[in-house]
Amino acid sequence: MHNYIHRTIETDWENISRQFPALLLTGPRQVGKTTLLEHLREKGRKIVSLDDINLRSLARRDPALFLQRYSPPVLIDEIQYAPELLPAIKNVIDRARVPGAFWLTGSQQFQMMKGITESLAGRVAIVHLLGFSAREKEQRNIRVFPFLPTGKILRARSEPASTTDLNKVYQTIWQGSFPAITTGQIKHHDLFYRSYLQAYLQRDVRDLSQVGDLETFARYVRACAARTAQMLNYTDLARDCGISLNTARNWMSILTASFMVYLLPPYHNNITKRLCKTPKLYFLDTGLCAYLTEWTSPKTLEAGAMSGAILETHVVAEILKSWWNRIQFPNLYYYRDKDGREIDLLISKDNRLYPVEIKKAAKVSPSDISSFVALRRFNRQVGEGAVVCLCAELFPIDSHNSAIPVNLL
């Protein structure tokens, strides 16, 4: 495929395709799901898109006939448009459990995931794909382990490493991660995001989630973008958008199901009740977030009131991608207690907590990790910690914590 940009997920996708009869690749629209699978498909695998209204009609009206015409191995694009296919796919799998028979893609999880769990439980591997990671954009050592602030993994992620540059970081953030923008296929930034938002509202929100008032929903999306990297307050959202509290909650489920936003839960256990119980909201594409909040250039974004929040959003999204792109699903949290101690991100792995702070600064001091001591209250080991920042190179803050340039993510 001409000018194809390799994705981190490729080898792991091929491995699980040899294990599961069905694979479902989910993620936002236009992040390259179909392009990836067209690149990976073997000779003889058919491709059928349910964006085609005639094929969609056949799939919904007569699923068995559809699967006779498009028998496996097959790639079925936008499976959410014909959930009636799922029981028929189950019947085909149960008759002959052939690994990799069905490759499926879906741009949202409204009705689709209910059908998947009811019809294909135990038969399908569900994988998430977002836009390009920073490493994928640069084609720089994309097969590294998922991010953890440990010495071994940080050394691996340092080779090779680009220089951290403030302007370049915010250019990357403002541009976003959609392939059409990243590759230069579309050069008009605002036109792309305006069109993307319109397609999202019309095709996903109106058609698949039955939201009637698209104008108010669009205002709600913008209000959420302005709150990225903040604790989620449904009451404020509802008041600012002129909607009920229940509607604010229901619409948030639409944004998460369509991979528009990610809700980072707070970390707590039964030891104490004095911890925050409210999730934090993050947009999963910083370019879309910048467009929605009307920052017209990387320079104005970096100098504006959202510069710290959008950097934190970028870091959280990159760390999440580092795990999802290796088909692993991390336990991510944030920490905040009523004594005012906060930790931007906690990565929980193997009964160990790895604390991460995110800071828009080139200089880091021990005071930036002072909240890490709050984790001693839990019956968990505390692993190596880090401050992800704009420093020029990886360096130790103390014997257990490091300052990490944002370009190492």
N, C-alpha and C positions, 0 to 999 in steps of 0.2 A: 504494500500500500504506500503510495507516494507521500512523502513527508510525514509518515506516521511517527508519533512520539510514544516511545515505550512507557508502559505503566508498571508500577511496582507489583501489582496484583497478578501479573501474567502467569508466572510459574506456579503460584499457589492455586490459581484457578484451574490450570491444567491438571494439577495433582488431585484436587477434589473431584474433578470431572471423571477421574478414573475410579472414584469411590461411590458417588451418589448417582442414582438414575436421573435426578432432576436437579438443576441449579438455577437459582433465582438471583439475578443481579439487580439490586434496587438502588435508587439514588435520584437526585433532582434531574429535571430535564436538561438536556444539552451538556452533560458532563462527559460524554464520550462512551456511554455504555455499549451502544450498538457498534460504534467504530472499533472498540476493543474486541468485542466478540467476533466481528467480521474478520479481524486480523488473526484471531486465534483459531477460528473454525477450520476443521479438517476438510479435505475434499469430500464432497458428497453430502455435507450438512446443508439442508435447505434453510432459506431465510424467508420468513413471512412476517409482515408488519401489520398489526391490527389498527394502525392509523388509517389504513385503507378501509373505507366505509363498507365496501362490498365484502371484503374478507371478514371484517368484523361481524357483519350481518350473518354470514354463513356460520362463523364460529359460535355465535349465540343461538342461532336457529337450529343447527344440526351439528353439534360438537363431534359426534362419531364420524360423520362424513368428512368434516374438516380434517380430522386426524388421519383418515384414509388418504386424503389428497396430499396432506403434508405429514407424511409418516416420519418417524425418527430415523436417523438423528436430525433434529430440527432446532432452529433458533426462532422462537416466537417473541417478537418485539411488542412491548406495551400490553402485556397480558392483562392489565387491570381493566381493559375495555371489554373483555369477554370472560368474566369469572365462571361462566357456564362451562368453559373448557376444562376446568380443574378436575372435576369428577371423572371426565373422560380420560384425562391424562393419567389419573390414578389407575383406571382400569387397564390401560395399556401397560403401565409399569408393573402392575400385579400379574399380568399374563406373562411378561418376560422382563425380568429386572436387569436391564442392560445399563451399565454405567454410562453416564453422559448422554443419555438418549434425548433429554429435553434441556435446552438452554432457554431460559426465560428472562425477560427484562421487564421492569416496571418502574414508573416515575413517581409513584406515591403508594401509600399503604392504607388507604381508606377501607374500601371493601376487600381489596386484594388480600391483605394479610389474614382476614377472617377466613376467606376461602382456602388459602394456603394451609392454615393450621387445621381446618376441618377436613380437607381432602388429601393433602400431601404430607401430613405429619410423619416423620420417620423416613420420608422418601426424598426430601428436598433439602439442599444446603442453601441457606440464605446469606447473601453477601452484600455489603454496602459499598458503594463507590461515590466519592465526591469529586469535585473538580481537581485539576492538577495540584499536587503538592509543589512546594518550592523546589524540591529536589527533582521532581519530574519535569518541571519547566526547564531546568538547567541540564537535565539528563546527567545528574551528578550522583553516582554511587546509590542508585535507587533501591538496591536489594539489601539495605542495612536492616538490622533488627529494629523493632518498634522502640520509640523513645523511652528511655529511663535515664535518670541522671547518675548513672554508675560509671566508674572509670573506664571499664572495658567497652561499654557501648558508646560513650562519648569519644573515645579514641577512634573507634571505627567510623563514627559520624564525622570526624574531623578530616578524614582523607577522601578526596581532596576537599578543601574548604575555601569558599570565596570570602572576600573581605567584607566585613560589615560596614555598610554605608547608609547613613540616615536617609538620604534621598532615594536610594535604591530600595530600601525597606518599604518606604511609604509609597513608592511607585508600584511595587508588588501588591501592597495592600489595596491601594486605590483601583488598580487594574482588576483584581479579583482572580478567580481560578478557572473560569469557563474557557474551554479550549478555543472557541471561536475568537475570543478577545486575546487570549494568551499567544496564539500562533500568528496573530496579525491578519487572520482571514477577514475579520471585521474590525475596521479601524475607528469607527464612530462609536465611542464609549457610551454616550448617553442614549443614542438611538438603539443600541443593542439592549441595554437594560430596560428601556421603556417598552420595547417590543417583548422582551422576556416577561416582564411583569404582566403585560396585557394577555399574553398567551397563558400564563399561569392562572390568572383570574378567570379567563373564559373557559379553559379546557380542564383544569384540575378542580378549581374551586366551585365554579358554577355547575359544571357537568357531573362532577363526581362527589361533591359534598353538599350539594343543594343549598348553597348560600345564596339568598335572594338579593341582598343589598350589597352589590359589589363595590360601590363607591365608599360605603362605610367600612367594608372589609379592607379596602386598599388603604384607608386612613389608619386602620388598626395595624396593618403591616408596617406602615411608616412609624407609628408610635412605638412599635416593638423594636424597630431598627435603632431608634433614638435611645433605647434602653439597653443596647447590647452591653454585656459585661456587668450588668447590674442585677441585683436581686429582684425577682419577679414579684410585682405588686399588682394583683388583678383588680383591686379596688381603684387604684390610680388609672390603670389602663381603661377600665370601664367608664370612669368619669370623663377622661379626656376624649374618648371616642363616642360618648353619648349612647352607650349600650349597657345592657344588664350584666351583672356579675357572671351569671351562668353563660351568657353569650361570649363573654371574654374568655372564659375557661374552655368552652367548646371550640372557639376559633383558634385557641392556642394548640389544641389537639390537631387541628388541620395543619398548622404550620410545622409541627413536629413530624406528622405523618408524611408530609411532602418534602421533608429534609430542608426546609427553609431555616429552621432554628434548631438549636440543641439546648436542652435543659440540663444543667449540671447540678446534681443533687448535693445537699450538704452532708458532711460526714458526721455521724453520731452513732453512739451505741447505748447500751442500757446503763452505763456507768453514771451518766449525768443527764439531767433534763434541761440543763442551762445552755444548750446549744441551739443555734438557729435551725429551723426546719424548712426554710424557704429556698427553692432552687434559684440558680442564677441563669439568666437568659443570654445565649450567644447566637448571633447570626453565623451560618456556616459558610457564607461567601462574603468576604469583606468588600468586594467590589460592588455587589448589590446593596450591601449595607450603606456604603458611602454614597451611592446614587440615591437611595431612598432618603438619606439625611441631607442631600443637596450640597455635598462637598464637590466642587467642580474641578479640582486638580489635586495631585499629590501634595503640592506645596501648601495649599490652604487646609488640607486635611491634617497635615503634620503640625501646622501652627494653630489649629483650632481646638475647641473645647473637647472634642472627642478623641484627640490624638492618643491619650493613654488607654482609653477604653477600646479603641479599634486595634491598637497593638496587642492588647490582652486577647481580644477576639481572634486575631490572626494566630497567636501562639497556641491557644487552645485548639483551634481548628487544625493546625499543622500537627499537633501531638495526636489528636484524634485520627487524622488521616494516616499517621505513621503506623497505627495499630490496625485500622480497618483495611489498609492496603496490603497487609500481610494476613488478612482474614483472621484477625484476632480482635476480641471485643474487651476493651480494658474496663476496669472498675475505676472510674474517675469521680472525684468529689472536690468540693472546696470546704474550707474550715472557717467557722466564725463562732466565737462565743460571746457571752454577755459581758465579758471583761474587756472587750474591744480587740481581742487578738484575732487576726485573720491570716489565712494562707490561701493564695489564689487557686492552687491546684494540688490535690493529693492523688497520687497514683498508688492504688492498692494492688499488691501482687505477692502471692505466696506468704500471706499473713504478715506482710511488711508494708509500711507506709513510706512513700517517697514524696517529700514536700517540695513544691516548686513555687517560687515567687516570680512575678513578671513585672519588669520595671523599665520605664522609658528613661534610661540614663546610661551613660557610658562608664560611670564609676559606681562601684558597689562596696559596701562596708558591712562589718558584722551586724550592725543594727538592722540591716535589711532582712536578716534571717532570725531576728529575735523572737518572732512568734513560733518558731519551730519547736521551742521547748514545751509549748502547750500540748504537744502530742504525747508527752510522757505520762499523761493521765490515763491513757488507754493501754490495755493489755496487748500491745502490739509492738513488734520491733520497728524501729525507725531507721529506714535506709538512708543512703546518701541523698542530700538535698541540693537545690540549685536555685540561683536567680538567673532567669533568662532575661537578657538585657541587650544593650547596644555596644557592649565592650568589643574590643578589637580581636581578642583571642580568648580561648579557654584558660582560666586560671583559678587556683584554689582560694576560697575565702578563709577557710580554716581546714582542719584535717578531715572534715566530714562533708563539706559543702563546697560547691564550685560556682563561679560565674560563667555563664554559657552565652556565647554570642547567638543572636537570634538566627543567624544563617546556618547554625549546626542542626536545626530542627529537621 
